[in-house]
Amino acid sequence: MYQTVIILDFGGQYKELIARRVRELGVYSEIWPCDTPLEKIRAANPIGVIFTGGPDNVYAPDAPACDRGVFELGAPVLGICYGMQFMCHSLGGQVSPCDKSEYGVVDTRLTGESRFFGDLDKAQRVLMSHTDYVSAAPEGFVVTAQTSLCPAAAMECPQRNLYAVQFHPEVENTVNGKPMLRRFLYEICGATGDYNMNGYLEREMEAVRAQVGDKRVLLGLSGGVDSSVCAALLSRAIPGRLTCIYIDHGFMRKNETEEVRAAFAGRALDLRIIDASEQFLKALEGVTDPEEKRKRIGREFVRAFEKAARDCGNPSFLAQGTIYPDVVESGSKNKSAVIKSHHNVGGLPDCVDFKEIVEPLRRLFKDEVRKLGTELGLPDELVWRQPFPGPGLAIRVIGEVTEDKLAILRDADAIFREEMRLAGLDRSTSQFFAVLTDLRSVGVMGDERTYDYTLALRAVQSQDFMTATWSRLPYELLDKVSGRIVGEVKHINRICYDITSKPPATVEWE
C-alpha cells in the first residue's frame, strides 16, 4: 500500500480539500473521524497526521477530540485552525476567545526560524476564519507566525514533530499554502510521492480480480463520469465478464446515448442499452410536483433495472461508481454533519441477489476519477461530462414533462454547452445547463407576435456543491447564446440568466 497521511476530521468544512491537496502532492490520504480508535490509527502506520478545522470551542463539554496518544505515535502531526487549538489545549496551552475575530485573507508575519515554513518570505497572505486563538503555547512550542490580531498564527515543536497553523493552507487564498503542505509532507513526514493514477489503476485491477474471481459483474451505466470510468476499469480488469445496463429513460441530453454507445464500442464488456423512454414518460403524465417526479422516476428506474438484471442472468457482483466524497458526505460517527445521503453508499440493494458490491473508485475524488478516465482512454466528452441529475432533463422541464418540451430543451441546452466549449469555459465552470420554464411571454419575431416559452440559463462555480456562486459569464457569450437559441430553437422567445447563488437557491431548479 501507499505511504498514507491520516486526516482526522473535527467537523471542518475543508476536510475534503485538505485530502485533495495532499493527494495532488503525490501522497495518499484518507479522512477518518477524529474519534477513531488509536489502535486503528497506529495499525495504518501513517507517515503523518493532519487535524482539520471545526466550528467548536475546545472547552465545550462535547467538543470533538481525538485520543491524546496520537501525539506519541512518532508520526508528525499538523493541526489546522481548530486542530491547532485542540493541540494547544491537549498539551497544556491556553486557548482564548478573540477580542476581534479574523475572517478572510490577512497579512501574516513569520517570526524566527521554522521547520514548517522553511525559507518562505516573512510576509505571507493567508486565509483566516476563527473566533478563538492560542493565547499561550504549550511548553516546548515556539510561535512561528503572527498577525495584527492573532499573536500565535502558527506554532511548532520540532523535537516532537508537532506543527500547527491557525490559518488554512489548503485553500487557494493562502498564497503559499501548497508549498507549506509540500514541505510538511516531504521534509517533515519523509514522503516519497508514491501515489499516482497509473499505480492506482494497477493496484485496483488486482484487487478487483481477487474479489470477483471467475464470476460476472453487473454495472448500472449512467453515462456520467463515475460510472463510465468504473466500466472502463472493470472491462480492462475482467475482460468479457462485465455487463453494463444503460437505462435510457428519455430524459438524457442531446446525443448522450449515442456518445455512450460509441465510447464503449470495442471494449471487452456486454453493453445493454434499454430504451425505456415510453415507460418513463407515461409514468410522468400529468405530474408537475418536482418531488413526485423524482419518486416516480426512481420507481421506474428500479423496475427497469430489475428486469434488465434478470434478463442477463443475475450476475454475482454489483459494481457501482461510488467515489470518495460520496463516502465522506454520507456521514460518520463523530460530530461532522451528514451533508447528504447517497443511494450508492451503505450496502447491497434488495432487487437482485448479489453476493457483494464492487467499488473500484471508492477512494478517489472527482478530479482523480477524471485523470483515471484519461488513463483508461475514455473520450473527453465522457471524462469531462458535466454533472447531471439522475432524473435528467425531467427536473429541468418545469411543470409537466412532454416529448415536445424535452425536444425544445435538448436543442437549447446543446447550444449553450457548445458555446461554453467554444469559449473555453466548459471545464473551468463547475456546472452549467438550461432550464425550460413553464412561463410563456409575448414576443415579436419576424414582425409577428409570439407567445412562447421562457428559457433560463444557469452556470455556477463551486468546490463541493454544498455552496455555489453564480458564474460571471461574459456578456458577449450570453448574447451569442441567447441569439442562437431564439434563432435556432422553435417555441422560445425569451432567455433569462440565473444570478442566484446557493444558498438561498439550489444548483438545480427542481
C-alpha positions in Angstrom: 0.0 0.0 0.0 1.0 3.6 -0.4 2.5 5.9 2.2 -0.5 7.4 3.9 -1.4 10.6 5.7 -4.5 10.3 8.0 -6.7 13.3 8.2 -8.7 13.4 11.4 -11.9 15.3 10.9 -13.1 17.6 13.7 -16.1 18.8 11.7 -14.1 21.0 9.3 -15.7 22.3 6.1 -12.4 22.0 4.2 -11.6 18.3 5.1 -12.0 17.1 1.6 -9.9 19.9 0.3 -7.1 19.0 2.6 -7.2 15.4 1.4 -7.2 16.5 -2.2 -4.3 18.8 -1.7 -2.2 16.1 -0.1 -3.0 13.7 -3.0 -2.2 16.4 -5.6 1.2 16.5 -4.0 1.7 12.7 -4.7 0.8 11.4 -1.2 -2.2 9.2 -0.5 -4.6 10.5 2.2 -7.8 9.3 3.9 -10.3 11.2 6.1 -11.2 9.5 9.3 -13.5 10.6 12.2 -11.5 12.4 15.0 -12.6 9.8 17.5 -11.1 6.9 15.5 -9.5 4.4 18.0 -5.8 5.0 18.5 -5.1 1.3 17.6 -6.6 1.7 14.2 -4.5 4.8 13.5 -1.4 3.0 14.7 -2.2 0.0 12.5 -2.4 2.2 9.4 1.2 3.3 10.1 0.7 6.8 8.7 3.7 8.9 7.8 1.8 11.9 9.1 -1.5 13.0 10.7 -3.4 16.2 10.0 -6.1 17.7 12.2 -8.9 19.6 10.4 -10.6 22.7 11.4 -14.0 22.8 13.0 -16.8 25.1 14.4 -16.5 24.2 18.1 -14.8 25.6 21.1 -12.2 23.3 22.7 -13.6 23.9 26.2 -17.1 22.9 25.3 -18.3 19.7 27.1 -19.0 17.9 23.8 -16.1 19.4 21.8 -14.7 17.0 19.2 -11.5 15.3 20.3 -9.1 12.6 19.4 -7.1 10.2 21.5 -4.2 12.2 23.0 -2.0 9.2 22.2 -1.8 10.4 18.6 0.9 12.8 19.8 3.1 9.9 20.9 2.8 7.8 17.7 6.0 9.2 16.3 4.3 10.4 13.1 4.4 14.2 12.6 1.2 16.0 13.3 -0.1 19.2 11.7 -3.1 21.0 13.3 -5.1 23.4 11.2 -7.4 26.1 12.8 -9.5 24.2 15.4 -6.8 21.5 15.0 -4.2 23.9 16.3 -6.4 24.9 19.2 -7.1 21.3 20.1 -3.3 20.5 20.0 -2.7 23.5 22.3 -5.4 22.6 24.7 -4.4 18.9 24.8 -0.8 19.7 25.6 -1.3 22.2 28.3 -1.5 25.5 26.5 -4.2 28.2 26.6 -7.0 28.9 24.1 -9.0 32.2 24.5 -11.8 33.9 22.6 -10.7 36.6 20.1 -11.3 40.2 21.0 -11.9 40.7 17.3 -12.4 37.7 15.0 -10.5 37.2 11.8 -12.3 36.2 8.6 -10.8 36.4 5.2 -7.4 36.9 3.7 -5.0 38.6 6.1 -1.3 39.6 6.2 0.8 37.2 8.4 4.4 37.7 9.6 6.7 34.8 10.0 8.8 35.1 13.2 12.2 33.4 13.5 13.3 30.1 12.1 10.7 27.4 11.3 11.0 23.9 10.1 7.4 24.1 8.7 7.8 27.4 6.8 11.4 26.8 5.7 12.8 29.7 3.6 9.4 31.3 2.7 9.3 35.1 2.7 8.5 36.6 6.1 5.4 38.3 4.8 2.6 35.8 3.8 -1.1 36.2 2.7 -3.3 33.6 4.4 -7.0 32.8 4.9 -8.2 33.1 8.5 -11.5 32.0 9.9 -11.6 31.8 13.6 -13.2 33.2 16.8 -10.8 31.6 19.3 -7.0 31.7 19.3 -3.9 30.3 21.0 -3.2 32.8 23.8 -0.4 30.7 25.4 1.5 28.0 23.5 2.2 24.7 25.3 5.6 24.1 26.9 8.3 23.3 24.3 6.5 25.1 21.4 7.7 28.3 19.7 5.4 30.7 17.9 6.4 31.0 14.3 3.9 33.4 12.8 1.5 36.2 13.9 -0.9 38.7 12.6 -2.0 42.1 13.9 -4.9 40.4 15.7 -3.5 36.9 16.3 -0.3 36.7 18.4 0.1 33.0 17.6 -0.9 32.3 13.9 1.4 29.3 13.9 3.5 27.3 16.4 5.7 24.2 16.3 7.7 21.8 18.5 10.2 20.2 16.1 11.6 17.9 18.8 8.2 16.2 19.0 7.3 16.7 15.3 4.2 18.8 16.2 3.2 21.7 14.0 0.1 23.9 13.9 -1.3 26.9 12.0 -4.4 29.0 12.8 -4.9 29.7 9.1 -5.9 27.3 6.2 -3.0 26.3 4.0 -5.3 24.0 1.9 -7.3 26.9 0.3 -6.1 28.9 -2.7 -6.5 32.2 -0.8 -3.4 31.2 1.2 -0.9 32.1 -1.4 1.9 29.7 -0.4 -0.3 27.1 1.2 0.7 24.4 -1.3 4.5 24.9 -0.7 3.8 24.7 3.1 1.9 21.4 2.7 4.6 20.1 0.4 7.3 20.9 3.0 5.3 19.2 5.7 4.8 16.1 3.6 8.3 15.7 2.1 10.7 17.5 4.5 9.0 16.6 7.8 7.0 13.4 7.1 9.5 11.9 4.7 7.1 11.3 1.8 8.4 9.7 -1.4 5.5 10.7 -3.6 4.4 7.1 -4.5 0.8 7.9 -5.2 -0.4 8.4 -8.8 -3.2 7.2 -11.1 -1.2 4.7 -13.0 -0.2 3.0 -9.8 -3.8 3.2 -8.5 -5.1 1.6 -11.7 -2.8 -1.4 -11.5 -3.4 -2.0 -7.8 -7.2 -1.6 -8.1 -7.4 -4.0 -11.1 -5.5 -6.6 -9.0 -8.0 -6.1 -6.1 -11.0 -6.5 -8.5 -9.6 -9.8 -9.9 -9.0 -11.1 -6.4 -12.6 -10.1 -5.3 -14.5 -11.3 -8.3 -12.6 -14.4 -9.3 -14.2 -16.0 -12.3 -17.7 -14.6 -11.6 -19.6 -12.0 -13.6 -20.2 -8.4 -12.6 -23.2 -6.1 -13.4 -22.9 -2.3 -13.6 -25.6 0.3 -14.0 -24.0 2.6 -16.5 -25.5 6.1 -16.5 -23.1 7.8 -18.9 -21.7 10.0 -16.2 -18.1 10.3 -15.4 -18.0 7.9 -12.4 -19.9 5.0 -13.9 -18.1 5.4 -17.2 -14.7 5.2 -15.6 -15.8 2.3 -13.4 -16.9 0.5 -16.6 -13.7 1.2 -18.4 -11.6 0.0 -15.4 -13.6 -3.2 -14.9 -13.6 -4.1 -18.6 -9.8 -4.0 -18.5 -9.5 -5.9 -15.2 -12.0 -8.7 -16.0 -12.5 -8.6 -19.8 -15.6 -10.4 -21.0 -17.2 -10.7 -17.6 -18.8 -7.3 -17.2 -22.4 -6.5 -18.2 -23.3 -2.8 -18.3 -27.0 -1.8 -18.2 -27.8 1.6 -19.6 -31.3 2.7 -18.9 -32.4 5.4 -21.4 -35.3 7.0 -19.6 -35.8 9.5 -22.4 -34.5 12.4 -20.2 -30.9 12.4 -21.5 -29.2 15.4 -23.1 -28.8 15.6 -26.8 -26.8 12.7 -28.4 -25.8 11.3 -25.0 -27.0 7.8 -25.6 -25.1 7.7 -28.9 -21.9 9.0 -27.3 -22.1 6.3 -24.6 -22.6 3.6 -27.3 -19.6 4.9 -29.3 -17.3 5.3 -26.2 -17.7 1.6 -25.2 -17.8 0.0 -28.6 -14.9 -2.4 -28.9 -14.3 -2.7 -25.2 -14.5 -6.1 -23.5 -17.9 -5.8 -22.0 -21.6 -6.5 -22.7 -23.4 -3.2 -23.1 -27.1 -3.4 -23.0 -29.0 -0.2 -23.8 -32.6 -0.3 -22.7 -34.9 2.2 -24.3 -37.5 2.8 -21.6 -38.5 6.3 -22.6 -42.1 5.4 -23.3 -42.4 3.8 -19.9 -41.0 6.8 -18.0 -43.0 9.4 -19.9 -46.2 7.5 -19.2 -45.3 7.5 -15.5 -45.0 11.3 -15.5 -48.2 12.1 -17.3 -49.9 15.0 -15.5 -47.2 15.3 -12.8 -45.9 18.8 -12.0 -44.6 18.5 -8.5 -40.8 18.1 -8.6 -40.6 15.6 -5.7 -43.3 13.4 -7.2 -41.3 13.5 -10.5 -38.2 12.2 -8.7 -40.1 9.5 -6.8 -41.8 8.2 -9.9 -38.6 8.2 -12.0 -36.8 6.4 -9.1 -39.5 3.7 -9.0 -39.5 3.2 -12.8 -35.7 3.0 -12.8 -35.7 0.2 -10.2 -38.3 -1.7 -12.2 -36.4 -1.3 -15.4 -33.0 -2.2 -13.8 -34.5 -5.3 -12.0 -35.9 -6.6 -15.3 -32.7 -6.0 -17.2 -30.7 -7.7 -14.4 -32.9 -10.8 -14.5 -32.6 -10.9 -18.3 -28.8 -11.1 -18.1 -28.7 -14.0 -15.6 -28.3 -12.1 -12.3 -24.5 -11.8 -12.1 -22.9 -12.4 -8.7 -21.4 -9.0 -8.2 -22.9 -5.5 -8.5 -20.5 -2.7 -9.4 -21.0 0.9 -8.5 -19.2 4.2 -9.4 -19.1 5.3 -5.7 -16.4 7.9 -5.2 -14.7 9.2 -2.0 -16.9 12.3 -1.4 -20.0 10.0 -1.5 -18.5 8.0 1.4 -17.4 11.1 3.3 -20.6 13.0 2.8 -22.7 10.1 3.9 -21.7 10.9 7.4 -19.5 9.5 10.2 -19.8 8.7 13.9 -18.2 12.0 15.0 -19.8 15.4 15.1 -19.4 16.1 11.4 -22.8 16.8 9.9 -24.3 14.5 7.4 -24.4 16.7 4.3 -26.5 14.3 2.2 -27.0 10.6 1.9 -26.1 8.7 -1.3 -28.0 5.9 -2.9 -24.8 4.1 -3.7 -23.3 4.0 -0.3 -24.2 1.7 2.5 -24.9 -1.8 1.2 -26.5 -4.1 -1.4 -29.8 -3.4 -3.0 -32.7 -5.7 -2.4 -33.8 -6.0 -6.0 -31.3 -8.7 -7.0 -29.5 -11.4 -5.0 -25.9 -10.0 -5.4 -23.0 -11.5 -3.5 -21.0 -8.3 -3.0 -20.6 -4.8 -4.2 -17.5 -3.9 -6.3 -16.5 -0.2 -5.9 -13.1 0.4 -7.6 -13.4 4.2 -7.4 -14.4 4.4 -3.7 -11.1 6.0 -2.6 -10.9 8.6 -5.4 -12.0 12.3 -5.6 -13.7 13.5 -8.8 -10.6 15.1 -10.2 -8.7 11.8 -9.7 -11.6 9.9 -11.4 -11.2 12.2 -14.5 -7.4 11.5 -14.6 -8.1 7.8 -14.3 -10.6 8.1 -17.2 -8.0 9.7 -19.4 -5.5 7.0 -18.4 -8.1 4.4 -19.5 -8.5 6.0 -22.9 -12.1 7.3 -22.5 -13.0 10.3 -24.8 -13.0 13.8 -23.4 -16.8 14.2 -23.8 -17.2 11.5 -21.2 -14.3 12.3 -18.9 -15.3 15.9 -18.7 -19.0 15.4 -18.8 -21.0 18.0 -16.7 -22.7 16.8 -13.5 -26.2 15.5 -14.4 -29.0 14.6 -12.0 -30.4 11.1 -12.1 -33.9 12.3 -13.2 -32.1 14.1 -16.1 -34.0 16.7 -18.1 -37.2 15.8 -16.4 -36.4 18.2 -13.5 -35.1 20.8 -15.9 -38.5 21.0 -17.5 -40.6 22.9 -15.1 -44.2 21.6 -14.9 -45.4 18.6 -16.8 -42.9 16.7 -18.9 -43.7 16.1 -22.5 -41.8 14.9 -25.6 -42.2 18.3 -27.2 -40.8 20.1 -24.2 -37.9 17.7 -23.9 -37.0 18.3 -27.6 -37.0 22.0 -27.1 -34.8 21.8 -24.0 -32.4 19.4 -25.6 -31.7 21.7 -28.5 -31.4 24.8 -26.4 -29.1 23.1 -23.8 -26.9 21.7 -26.6 -26.3 25.2 -28.0 -25.4 26.5 -24.5 -23.0 23.7 -24.0 -21.4 24.1 -27.4 -20.8 27.8 -27.0 -19.3 27.3 -23.5 -16.9 24.8 -25.0 -16.0 27.1 -27.9 -15.4 29.9 -25.4 -13.1 27.6 -23.4 -15.2 27.8 -20.3 -16.7 24.3 -20.2 -14.0 22.9 -17.9 -13.5 25.9 -15.6 -17.2 26.3 -14.9 -18.4 23.8 -12.2 -21.8 23.3 -13.8 -24.0 24.9 -16.5 -27.3 24.0 -18.1 -30.6 25.3 -19.5 -34.0 25.1 -17.8 -37.3 25.2 -19.7 -39.7 27.2 -17.5 -43.4 26.9 -17.6 -43.7 30.6 -18.1 -44.8 32.0 -21.5 -44.4 35.6 -22.6 -45.2 37.8 -25.5 -42.5 38.4 -28.1 -42.0 39.7 -31.6 -40.3 37.6 -34.3 -40.4 38.5 -38.0 -42.8 41.3 -37.3 -45.2 38.8 -35.8 -46.5 38.4 -32.3 -45.4 35.3 -30.5 -46.4 33.7 -27.2 -43.8 31.2 -26.3 -41.6 29.7 -23.6 -39.0 31.5 -21.4 -35.7 29.6 -21.1 -33.4 30.1 -18.1 -29.6 29.6 -18.3 -27.7 28.5 -15.2 -24.0 28.4 -14.5 -22.3 28.1 -11.1 -18.8 27.9 -9.5 -18.3 25.5 -6.6 -15.7 23.4 -4.9 -18.0 21.0 -3.1 -21.6 21.9 -4.3 -22.6 22.5 -0.7 -22.4 26.2 -1.6 -22.1 27.7 -5.1 -21.8 31.2 -6.6 -23.3 32.2 -9.9 -20.8 32.4 -12.7 -19.9 35.8 -14.2 -20.1 34.7 -17.8 -19.1 37.3 -20.4 -21.9 39.4 -21.7 -20.7 38.7 -25.3 -21.1 35.0 -24.7 -24.6 35.3 -23.2 -25.6 37.5 -26.1 -24.4 34.9 -28.6 -26.1 32.0 -26.8 -29.3 33.9 -26.5 -29.3 34.9 -30.2 -28.6 31.3 -31.3 -31.3 29.7 -29.1 -34.0 32.2 -30.1 -33.0 31.9 -33.7 -32.5 28.1 -33.9 -34.9 26.6 -31.4 -38.6 26.9 -32.0 -41.0 28.0 -29.3 -38.5 30.0 -27.2 -38.7 33.8 -27.4 -37.1 34.9 -24.2 -33.8 34.0 -22.4 -33.0 34.7 -18.7 -29.8 34.2 -16.8 -30.0 33.0 -13.2 -27.8 35.1 -11.0 -28.7 33.4 -7.7 -26.1 31.7 -5.5 -26.5 28.7 -3.3 -27.9 29.4 -0.7 -30.5 30.7 -0.9 -31.1 28.9 -4.2 -30.1 25.3 -5.1 -28.0 24.5 -8.1 -30.9 22.8 -9.9 -34.3 24.4 -10.2 -36.2 21.4 -9.1 
